[in-house]
Amino acid sequence: MTYNTYSSRGIPWHYVGAIVIAIFGFIMYATHTSVNPVTGQRQHVALTPPQEVQLGLQSAPRMAGEMGGEIDPADPRAREVQRVGERVVENSSASKSPYRFQFHLLRDPQTVNAFALPGGQVFITLGLLDRLGNEAELAGVLGHESGHVVGRHGSEQIAKTQLMNELVMAVGVAASNNNNAGRGYSAAMIANVVSQMKGLQYSRQDESQADQFGLQFMSEAGYDPRAMEEVMKILEKVTPATGRQPEFMVTHPYPEHRLADIQKWIGQHFPNGVPAILNDGAALRRGVAISGAG
């Protein structure tokens, strides 16, 4: 018994299915838009702000568990992270966002990392905190991560991933038929690799925007933005130049390139030099926040 593999218009049914899947993906992506209340930009996002907050709250314990767990919020170091984070958010444009910011210190003493979940859950590892030299550097790190939240980068990435998944599925359907399923699988895998590469490119753009947000937020909160130059030097030390992948294959621009962009931002926003009123945070609770005492 044979089956008709062509539509009434003479187009193979698997092509029709692929077209339908692709169109559906584009429609879903195009119609899910929202205006960012801080930047005023219209963005393609997958979640509403309340959904982002809920997702972040639900995901926070699992994320913390993967990096040694969270240090007791009553610990002086954790309280300092929360205090500095709150100062950055409450005294900057980040306060205009609808998110519930909470700042967490993770136990991992080896991993040098900080990250944020949609909705305002911000994390920094002990491995990074212990390498920071003063409060302003901590403010820069937390400002950068708050920038990811305000920029809605997580929700944007979810929307892009959903679209890419639909397109990958469409490619697999279009390239498959009853006689050549293997070819369709290979095509889908290639398309998946391409979609991942596109996602990495977007992530680098997000990192650059988050750097700019971080510099803006910390300056508005009274911190010297030049502290972020020191943060980049710290990251450069733990990112050896040898054995690197090409930059287009990684999610973050390399620290030395971010450092150059940071210096350019400072020069543009403070052409006459950073005013003295922006303290560097060196004298503010340094013993608790930086050395890990307590």
C-alpha positions in Angstrom: 0.0 0.0 0.0 1.3 3.5 -0.8 0.3 6.8 0.6 0.1 10.2 -1.1 3.0 12.2 0.1 2.0 15.3 -1.8 -0.6 18.0 -1.0 -3.3 19.0 -3.4 -0.9 21.7 -4.7 1.8 19.2 -5.4 4.0 20.2 -2.5 5.3 17.4 -0.3 3.4 17.2 3.0 6.6 17.3 5.1 7.4 20.7 3.4 3.9 21.9 4.3 4.4 20.8 7.9 7.7 22.5 8.1 6.3 25.8 6.7 3.4 25.7 9.2 5.8 25.1 12.1 8.1 27.9 11.0 5.3 30.4 10.5 3.9 29.5 13.9 7.3 30.1 15.5 7.7 33.5 13.8 4.1 34.5 14.8 4.7 33.6 18.4 8.0 35.5 18.5 6.7 38.6 16.8 3.5 38.9 18.9 5.2 38.5 22.3 6.5 42.0 22.7 6.7 44.5 25.6 8.1 47.9 26.2 10.9 48.0 28.8 9.8 50.5 31.6 13.5 51.6 32.1 14.9 51.8 28.6 11.7 52.4 26.7 12.7 49.8 24.1 10.2 47.4 22.7 11.5 43.8 23.2 10.6 40.4 22.1 10.1 38.6 25.4 8.5 35.3 26.4 7.3 36.3 29.9 5.5 39.1 31.7 7.4 40.8 34.6 5.3 38.9 37.2 6.1 35.6 35.4 9.8 36.6 35.4 9.7 37.2 39.1 7.9 33.9 39.8 10.4 32.0 37.6 13.3 33.6 39.4 12.0 32.8 42.8 11.3 29.2 41.8 14.7 28.7 40.2 16.8 30.3 42.8 17.1 27.4 45.2 18.1 25.0 42.5 20.7 27.4 41.0 22.2 28.0 44.5 22.4 24.3 45.1 24.5 23.8 42.0 27.2 26.1 43.4 27.6 24.8 47.0 24.4 26.3 48.3 23.7 29.8 49.7 25.6 31.2 52.6 23.2 32.0 55.5 21.6 35.4 54.8 22.5 36.3 58.4 26.2 35.9 57.8 27.9 39.4 57.7 29.3 38.7 54.2 25.8 37.8 52.9 24.3 40.8 54.6 26.9 43.0 53.0 26.2 41.7 49.5 22.5 42.4 50.1 23.2 45.9 51.5 25.4 46.9 48.6 23.0 45.4 46.0 20.0 47.3 47.6 22.0 50.5 47.5 22.8 50.1 43.9 19.2 49.3 42.9 17.4 51.8 45.2 19.5 54.8 44.2 19.6 54.2 40.5 17.4 53.9 37.4 17.1 50.2 38.3 14.5 51.2 40.9 12.1 52.0 38.0 11.8 48.4 37.1 9.0 46.1 38.4 11.3 43.5 39.8 12.0 42.1 43.3 15.7 42.2 43.7 17.4 39.8 46.1 21.1 39.3 46.4 22.6 36.0 47.3 26.1 34.9 48.3 27.0 31.3 47.2 29.4 29.0 49.1 31.6 28.0 46.1 35.1 29.3 47.0 36.7 28.3 43.7 34.3 29.4 40.9 34.7 33.1 40.0 31.2 33.9 38.9 28.1 36.1 39.3 24.8 35.7 37.5 21.2 36.8 37.6 17.8 35.1 37.0 14.8 36.8 35.4 12.9 38.8 38.0 15.6 40.0 40.2 17.5 37.1 41.8 21.2 38.0 41.7 24.0 35.7 42.8 27.7 36.1 43.5 30.1 33.3 44.5 32.5 33.5 47.4 35.2 32.8 44.8 34.6 36.1 43.2 33.7 38.1 46.3 37.1 37.1 47.9 38.9 38.5 44.9 37.3 41.9 45.0 39.3 44.8 46.5 36.6 47.1 47.7 32.9 47.8 48.0 32.8 49.8 44.7 34.0 46.7 42.8 31.2 44.7 44.5 28.7 47.4 43.5 29.9 47.1 39.9 29.5 43.4 39.8 26.0 43.5 41.3 25.1 46.5 39.1 26.1 44.5 36.0 23.9 41.5 37.1 21.0 43.9 37.9 21.5 45.2 34.4 20.7 41.8 33.0 17.5 41.8 35.0 16.5 45.3 34.0 17.4 44.6 30.4 15.1 41.5 30.5 17.9 39.5 28.9 16.7 36.2 30.4 13.2 36.6 29.0 14.6 37.7 25.6 16.8 34.6 25.5 13.8 32.3 26.4 11.8 33.9 23.5 14.8 33.4 21.1 15.3 29.8 22.2 11.6 29.1 21.6 11.8 30.5 18.1 15.1 28.7 17.3 13.5 25.4 18.6 10.6 25.9 16.2 12.9 26.6 13.3 15.1 23.6 14.1 12.0 21.4 14.1 10.9 22.9 10.8 14.3 22.1 9.2 14.1 18.6 10.5 10.6 18.1 9.1 11.4 19.6 5.8 14.5 17.5 5.3 12.9 14.2 6.3 10.8 11.8 4.5 10.0 8.1 4.8 13.0 7.2 2.7 15.6 9.6 4.1 15.0 10.1 7.8 18.7 10.1 8.6 19.3 13.1 6.3 16.6 15.0 8.2 18.2 14.3 11.5 21.6 15.5 10.3 20.0 18.7 8.9 18.3 19.3 12.2 21.5 18.9 14.1 23.3 21.4 11.9 20.5 23.9 12.3 20.7 23.4 16.1 24.4 24.2 16.1 23.7 27.3 14.0 20.9 28.4 16.4 23.2 27.9 19.4 25.9 30.1 17.7 23.3 32.8 17.2 22.3 32.6 20.8 25.9 33.1 21.9 26.1 36.2 19.7 23.1 37.6 21.4 24.5 36.8 24.8 27.7 38.8 24.1 25.5 41.8 23.1 23.6 41.3 26.4 26.9 41.3 28.3 28.0 44.6 26.8 24.6 46.2 27.6 24.8 44.8 31.1 28.2 46.4 31.5 26.8 49.8 30.5 23.8 49.3 32.9 26.2 48.4 35.7 28.4 51.5 35.1 25.3 53.7 35.1 23.7 52.1 38.1 26.8 52.2 40.3 27.5 55.8 39.3 24.0 56.8 40.2 24.3 55.1 43.5 27.5 57.0 44.3 30.2 54.6 43.4 33.3 55.3 41.3 32.7 53.5 37.9 36.5 53.1 37.5 36.2 50.2 40.0 34.8 48.1 37.1 38.2 48.4 35.4 39.7 46.5 38.4 36.9 43.9 38.1 37.9 43.3 34.5 41.5 42.9 35.5 40.5 40.3 38.1 38.5 38.4 35.5 41.4 38.7 33.0 43.7 36.9 35.6 41.3 34.0 35.8 40.8 33.9 32.0 44.2 32.9 30.6 44.9 34.2 27.1 46.3 30.9 25.9 44.1 28.1 24.9 41.1 30.3 24.4 38.3 29.6 21.9 37.7 32.3 19.3 35.7 35.1 20.9 32.7 34.5 18.6 32.3 31.1 20.2 32.0 32.3 23.8 29.1 34.0 25.6 31.2 36.8 27.1 33.4 39.3 25.4 37.0 38.8 26.7 37.8 40.9 29.7 40.4 43.1 27.9 37.8 44.0 25.3 35.2 44.8 28.0 37.8 46.9 29.8 38.4 49.0 26.7 34.6 49.5 26.4 34.3 50.4 30.1 37.1 53.0 29.7 35.3 54.4 26.7 32.0 54.7 28.6 33.7 56.5 31.5 35.4 58.9 29.1 32.1 59.7 27.3 30.0 60.2 30.5 32.7 61.9 32.6 34.7 63.9 30.0 36.2 66.1 32.7 37.1 63.2 34.9 35.1 61.2 37.5 33.9 63.7 40.2 35.3 63.3 43.7 31.8 62.8 45.1 31.8 59.3 43.7 33.7 57.5 46.3 35.5 54.3 45.5 34.0 52.4 48.4 37.5 51.4 49.7 36.8 52.5 53.3 33.2 51.2 53.5 33.0 48.1 55.6 36.0 46.7 53.8 36.8 44.2 56.5 33.4 42.5 56.4 32.6 42.7 52.7 35.9 41.9 51.2 38.1 39.9 53.5 35.3 37.5 54.5 35.7 38.2 58.2 32.9 37.5 60.5 
